[in-house]
Amino acid sequence: MKRGFMDMNMLEMSTAMRNGEKISMKNQYRLVIALSVPAILEQLVMTLMNYIDTAMVGGLGYEATAAIGVVASSIWLLNGITGAVCIGFSVQIAQYLGAGKEKESRNVLCQAILFNVLFGIALAILAVVVGQELPSILGAETSIQADAKAYFCTVGLFLPFSMGASLYSAILRCSGNVLLPSLMNVGMCFLDVIFNFFLIYPTREIGGITIFGAGLGVKGAALGTGLAQACVAILLLVVILKKKGPLCLRGDETWRFTRSCMKNTVNLSTPAALERVTLSLAQIVMTSIVTGMGAVSVAVNYVAVQTESICYLPAYGVAAAATALVGQSIGANRKDMAKRFAYSTTILGAGLVTVMAVLMFAGAPILTGFLTTDREVIDLSTKALRIVALSEPLFAVSIVVIGALRGAGDSRGPFLLNLCSMWGIRVVSVLLFAHKFGILGVWTAMAGELVFRGIIFLIRLLRGKWTEKNTMIA
């Protein structure tokens, strides 16, 4: 029997799949779009938050932008590790809900909360300790080392909250609630702007009115983002625990780590964490190479990276939908539906990013001009973005396919493919050509690697063997 889309939410879809009911292709696409659009909007807002941070700091001069750029890849490394943890818990919840085991999903939720607190605090301490010497290790110029250290250490202090915001958003998405975390993260963007407004700049007069300012500069940008993340993480946790639904606590859950949950978390998170570490370490190596080219090249690289993120952000929104849909399909033991959702989300993600790539190619001078007033930085950033624009559709393919594979519990495959692509292609190319061709050589090598990465992930998707490699919940 076919189910009408308008009468079917994600959990009802899982029930229909477990009962062997047929879901038409039209309704599958509608469900993909319904889950993707809020996630894409959330990604847009999150990217705009970073974009706004860069623009507000950029008003302080290119050295302030360079200070953030030096440690940006190291921050991505930390975020990648916390993101892997999110995968480990949220995919389990998606598969349990897909199998109709709501109590088990709540047990995983409780353990996720405990892990967030304990692991987040430990990682924050490590980040602050490492951050004391990180800028000098990365070869930053003496003039920007103090700001770079302040930015990294402040971000590190708020890791328990940034991890919580990501974890609880992922859990809500995998339970079928995409709108709420999206709205919360939109709110986080507005809070970030407000906090930055008062924390970055000193007290000044605007329109004859004296506006208080802490004058913290680069450190104020990190503090503003951290406070916004803390507000959203706490609100999301309260909503999860109190809102009626399959994850609302009923008092019969276990608040201790269980062997089965932690084993599944390790199996799912470890390859994902290694993947992020692999990518981020490669980014750090390339950042150190770019840093050796001078502060202007660092600023160019950072401005281009921030601008490019607007282009591929729809793919991450679609990937979030892919993880939830494939995860629940696997939980319902419907591998045929898992493949269909993987294919449809990949097509959607690639199509949206193609449109964004065309817009980025045409509007690169304007977009980079929002982030810096330095003409040399704008010109070089524009050239870098137009080089990489050609590779963005295939980059989108790799992003969405990774989301689908993770929903099926296949984290090992993406790790190995990214290891091969990032280190075997990008890093080697940058080491060979960066000295001769400068910052544009770095971005040309990156574009070539993104094309290669998209192709190998597409091949893995079409082979279909990933449905046999899932970590099935007990």
Summary of the structure (lengths in Angstrom):
residues: 474
radius of gyration: 21.9
end to end distance: 28.6
largest distance: 68.5
contacts: 1846
relative contact order: 0.13
helix: 82%
strand: 2%
